[in-house]
Amino acid sequence: MNKKYISPLVPKDFIPCDWNEGDAPIEVNTTKLDNYIRGDVESQLKKYLYAIMELPSSLELKITPGSDNGLLYTISFGAFRGYKYFRMRKNDYAQVKDFALATSLKFEQTDNSDLFSELKQETIVYFSNPCNPTCELISPTKIETICRENPSCLFLLDNAYIEYHQESITTSLAELPNLVIFRTFSKFWGLAGIRLGTIFFNRNCSLAEHMGVLNSKHISALHDSSITEIFKRKDEITTQRANESKNLEKLAHFIADKFNITFKKAGNFVLLDCKDGLTKDAVNQYFFQYKIAIRDLSHLEDFEYSLRFNYRKEAFDLMMADLI
């Protein structure tokens, strides 16, 4: 029987450490836009988004109500454009599978190592980088090589956590005509509640014409004030996230040593791999005693004894008390 992940009910007094958002979400005051029309807001947001993500102005950028919506639109456009196949890793972002299955594309899932092997022509390939939950990080050089070797394929690169890996951010990738890149503001920037995603791509992309239908009717005063605040505080937020990443690494080493388990780290989360069910239960109980939520990944193939933990300062302070 296939297992399907259902978000667990977390008691109100628990620290929700299995969420995706960055710690300390950005708080903003929504201001009334007396003289703005929507086009003015979109134009201002794009200016800030290019600056925040350090994109060259030669790239096309589209604003969407969340990165998952952007993925849905793009997969649909790809099927309409005449692509025939859709490929993704079996333990990648589950919703994308449903998006693809809702189209005429012939769907296939692979192991991580097989994702780019023996690609058929006119295939859409989706992959998150870094991958959640496997923590695999594919280098920009490899991505560029794969795209150039398969010009008839379209690659959808989901960079939800890429800001945590500055060494993997390169504008040269986005200049490839068969690569579409997705970014979100719900992780590193802590703006999960406002639903804001971006799609950027080379103007020679095969889907460029179809992307033109995407507009920004969902943009509001909240988006305007939120992105303006990030633009002003970018360096401060980046420093904060770097410190959180160091603390998460420290916490992961502490847990790994305490229970004799292994871990992998990506973005603002770690994958804890236990050797058996008893060890996994012990780790679960350890988090439970501190009233810290942790995600069980046993619904995924090959992750029966794995847990995922996201950084939260409250949790870090509680658990680090054990070191004193």
Steps between C-alpha positions, in 0.01 A plus 500: 500500500631843410538729798401862467628773725237678709610805697484400868305696756756675717394589855479874554774496762750321270771680303413427133839389372379309196389810311685638201504870576810682618519575872388847613267583208521853368238729652376797302237770527261505207462848358213634294595555138297810421647586162623163375339296230590135478753553222691746716518249785618223267765725348632597844498140624692380196765765558548379857485131404775537239714673765424254783571194283786675316363416156613666178227713346535303175307212658122484495337490844140408579335544840260224610281433805746249645768284337274193485251696289786601274593134457142405417475770235833407344431126481164574341661732245760232424234240428319748273826591326548138388738344751417131532658369821541610860772369730580560868664325795273269698561681829488858376223758555184284502257763370693528175411138420130585522552810285660286228240223524229758430646556151547286189869447582625143540624487858803319640685504833862401550755446772721802566791359302283430194328838467712624208591168340368391158265796466248474218459799273226749592508409870424744780733428794414636845743506793535697820850615590585449779260209506251474786530264682810324362719813540674425169653814347583490129775736389423782254765358266327162481159661443638713218668199337180293514292782349746553214521126427119472477380803299161345417415456870365760738646511853301641792734594785327557835735716710281530811799479737779627276565820700646278773760386244644819356775309320234339281338824386615590151331710236664298221245222558206729435649598165439147366197497265374160626514577872223659709588593860255538788563694820281559804491750783355258758826332607813714536304827506228377740199627301294180476172674579493742207531242216768642273713308254711588198576332170794614296627381165683596185286690250584231242338232719246286312232600752573874494198579282266300724642656816383834369148420619616506863419827669508630854136552593563339838750768606386710794622770735629219723731373225622851432586578862647151564741503207593862571591395855713210375675729253593735785608222738656250260847504658358474852276205408781324313726529805225366724443199275874425490507491880193275506671264256804472729276432799309233308829330412601507867165358607513225236848390615375494859201276414710275274760444772241448773311227311776365275317592181597682177363819352500712187436874496350723233317829512366555850435132570685177575422141408561271797561138393452245779631145476178331615154555644615498863751779437241698308253467788767620742573809290128570468458473875791734561338771291160426654627563854591853395165542323673541167327371187704292255392350169489125444601414141396134500231578239785536249666201335847429649437732800338262748740600780547867407387820669513861385568793728476871416686769687323704767686715750270392786580136434871568466510683837312218675709215362835673533435526873595131508856594409547711810 
